[in-house]
């Protein structure tokens, strides 16, 4: 979905998975500061939107998701995962129930595979699953924003701000009233600062929730009856995850940020040392400078000096070893 807000002054299109919205509108740090101050909004209208309606919607989703949602209160935001049979993360859903409909936004382009899985699990339950991406745009208002959400929007309120499920035809009018617009790069910079993982960035084909700190926020340990639950319980009760998420402060003298997938080695081992992890997301933050999230092996010492390709990096613990 290509956003009409790419016509706003200064808009520079994003690339890759975030193609379709603006990377920035001409001043990355100004946009970050605005969001941090609780002003402006982020156009996330490229994200997939899926709805579930019907009397059994919450009890049915409860059987499929990692989160406890059978009695989810109306208007309460939550997030949940869908795992493979081996416990690897396949989908991340950001949910709210408005009393008649569960609204979820997901990674761009992932909604078709998600819906195919959900449809295959309907059986006799009274539920209807729909792809609402074509008629619904996701917009993010930062924490502290006093902007009014239109009455037509479903609202998902979190500690990091509000996600609006806005009728797509209202997007341009909303932007005119709620600016200034901030690009996806500003949104990503604050996400990295907040240590929040993102599917397809902090995950690969073998990521389990424990590695990213998704236990508690997206995985409820007191419920069972979902695919992959055995792996979650076994790692929680009997072992440790093989990798852990860390926050990196990168050497600010380097011109280029290490890209997603850049290999991480122990600095003391030199350039030929063995790989101990990889960068997942790197950004330039308006206060912290160049920073990143990364996955490293669990046994990497928490005080070890690291190298992300040619860039020196100091780590902060996000997930305990």
Secondary structure, DSSP 8 states (H G I E B T S, - for coil): ---GGGGSTT-EE--GGGTTSEEESS-HHHHHHHHHTT-SEEE-TTSEEEEEESTTHHHHHHHHSSS--TT--TT--EEEEEE-TTS-EEEEEEEEE-SSEEEEEESTT-HHHHHHHHHHT-TT---EEEE-TTTEEEEEEETT------TTSEEEEETTEEEEEEEGGGHHHHHHHH--EE-HHHHHHHHHHTT---TTTT--TT--GGGGT-BTTTB-TT---STTHHHHHHHHHH---SEEEEEEEE-TT-SS---TT-EEEEGGG-TTS-EEEEEEEEEEETTTEEEEEEEEETTS-TT--EEETTEEEEEEESS--
